[in-house]
Structure formats: structure tokens, C-alpha cells
């Protein structure tokens, strides 16, 4: 059950995170400004989505390895820490979304290097998920990591493709805080499920 919950959580987070306009609009603007062919734009989206997932996994994997080395045979402590972090990060996303003011982002001034930097910046929401996976076999952890990469890359590519087709106007107006609310609720709910699976 834990494997299924964590796999579903990373799939949802990977997909939702890339729907936020601040991930795909800059790429479409820069691609248009540089006259990229559609294929190059979509390839760039897939690479940037995967890069974002991989850097997030590197941070989460580091936290998992350090956690295992620190607690060694008391892996239950890692699971408890993951529950606390899942709930805390979930609440953080919700509070952050609530307090976030509408900020007008000038996408026209964005450069490809800026997009690369944003995409390379890891998503720390993966840390508690990685800690929660400490009780799983290595193969299951690998499947979770692969799913996060595939979903993130696919989601960003789909959003960029939809943008090139002109069917993302409603989503482009979506305030990022709504994504924060949803991601926070998913992390909070995952924390509760992981907690219940411990007992």
C-alpha cells in the first residue's frame, strides 16, 4: 500500500507542478523569441522537465542516504520524520499559497539561462517522500524515481505543446497559488496515509 501511495503522490506532484504557468510560459516565450522549431521546443521541455525531476531526486536521495546512515537500524525514525515533513511541507504549501500575493512576472525579459536555472532548482517536496520510501525495496524506490522523471518531463512537454496550439489561455491565467493549495493537500493527505500505514 505504501508503494502505491508514494507512486501516486509523485505522479500527481510531478504533473501538477509543471502545470503551473511559471514553468511552461517562460519556455514558450523564449522559444518563440529565438524562433525555435516546434520539435526543438518540445525536446527542450522534456529535457528541462526531466532535469527538474533529477535534481529534486538528487536532493531527496541525499536526504534518504544521510537519514539511513544516521539512524541505521532504527528506520522507523525515518518513517516518522517523513510523516512530520509531509504534513509540514503540505501545510507550508497551503499557507504559502494563501499568503502569496499576485505578482506580475515579465516573461518577455526571461532568458533561456534563467529557465535552465529555474528548472535545475530542485523541488524540496520530494524529500519527505524519499524518507517515507525508506521501508520499501530498492526496486520500488527506483520505480518511484523513474515515474517522477517521466511524469514531470511529459507534463511540461504537454503544457508547452498545448501552448503552441493556443489552447492554454485559461491555464495561463491560473494563479500559481492554486497549484500550491492542491500540492499541499496532496502532501498532507500522503502524510496521514503514511502515518496510518506505520501502525
N, C-alpha and C positions, 0 to 999 in steps of 0.2 A: 504493500500500500504506500509506504514512504517513497519508493522509487517512482510510482505513478504520480503522486502529488508533486514531487520535485520536478519531474519531467514536464508535467502540465504547467507548473509555475514558470519555469524558464522559457517554455514556448510562449506563454502569454506575455511575459515581460519582454522577451526579445521582439515579439511582434508589435506590442503596444508602444514600446519605446521608440521605434522607428516611424511610427505614425505621426508622432509629434512634429509639427511643421518646422521646428528649428533644426531638425535633422535632414529633411529632404529638400526644403526650399532653397537653402544656400547652394546645394549641389546643382539643382536645376538652373538657378540664376547664373552660376559660374559657367556651367556647361553651355548655356545659351550665349553668354558673353564671349566665350572662347570658340564658339561655333563647333562644338564637338558633334560628331555624328551620333545618332541615337545609340548605336552599338557601343561606342566608347563611353557614353554617359551611363548606360546600364551596367557595363562592366565596372566602371568606377564606383557605382552604387553598391554592387555586390562586394567589391573589394573593401570599400570603406565600412560596410555593414559587418563583414567578417572581421576586419581589423578591430572594430569597436568590441566585438564579442571576445576576440582573442585576448585583448589587453585586459578586459574585465575578468576573464578566466585566469589570467596570469596572477592578478591581484588576489582573486578568490582562492586559487590553488596555493599561493604562498601562505595565505592565512590558514588554510587547512593543514599544510605541512608543518608550519610553526605550531599550530594548535596540537597536532598529534605528537610532535616532539616534546612539547611542554607537559602534556597530561599523560602521555604514553598509554598505560593500561587503563586509565580512567576515561575512556571515550565518552561515557555518559555526560561528563562535564562539557564536552564539546557540543553534544546534542542540546543540553540545557542552555549553553551560551548561544546556540543557533536560534533557539526559541526566543530568547530575550532580544537578540539582534533583529530577528524577523519582525517581531512586534514593534521594536523601537524604530527600525527603518520604515516600517509601514506607517507608523504614527508620524514620523518625520515628513514623509512624502505628503501626507494629508494636510498637516499643519503648514508645510511649505507652500502647498498649492493654495491653501486658504489665505495665507498672508502675502502671496506673490501678487505684486501689482502688475497691471498690464504694461508691458514695456514694448515700445515700438522698436523693432530691430530693423536696421537699414541693411537689407540683404544685398543691395546693389554694391555696397562697399566691401563685401566679403571676397576674400581671395581663396584660391584652391589650397594654399598652405594653411589658412585658417580652418577650412573644412577638414583637412587632414588632421590638424591638431585636435579639433573637437571630436572627430571620430576616433582618434587614438586614445583620448581620455577615457579611462575605464569607468564602468558603472559599478559603484560600490555595493549596490543591492545584491550582487551575486555572492558577496562574502558570506552572509548567513546561510544562503542556500548551499554553498560548498561545505560549510561546517556541518549543516544538517545531513549532508551526504556521507559523513564520516563512517556511519554504520553500514553503508552499502558496499557490495563487492566493487572492485576496481572497474570491471566491465560496465556496470551500471553508471558509475560516475563518468566514464568515458562517453556513454550514450547521452547522458545529460549535457555534457560539454559540447558534443557534436550537434545536438539538437539546438542549443543556444546559438551556435555559429550559423547553422543552416537557416534557422528562423529569422535571425537578425539580418543576414545578408539578403534573404528572399524578401522580407518585409520592406527593407529600404529600396530594393530594386523595383518592387511592385509600386511603391509610392512614387518613385521617380518616373516610372513608365506611365502611370496614371496621370502624372503631371504633364508629361509630354503630349498626352492625348487630350489635355484640357478638362479632365474630369475630377479635379481635386479642389475646386474653388471653395466648396463648403468646408472641407477638411483644413484648408489653408487658413481659414478664419477661426479654427478651433483653438481656444486659448490652451497653452501647454499645461495649465493647472488642472484641467480636466483629466489629462493623462496621469498627472501626479496623483489625483484622487483615486483613480482606478488602480494604479500600480500600488499605492499604499494599501488599499483594501485587499488586494491580492496577497501582498506580503503579510499583512495582519492575519488574514484567514489561513495562510500557509503556516504561520507560527502556531496558531491554535491547533491545526491538524497535526503538526509535528509534535506538539506537546501531548496531545491525546494519544499519539502512537507510542509515546515513551512509557505509558502506563497501561 
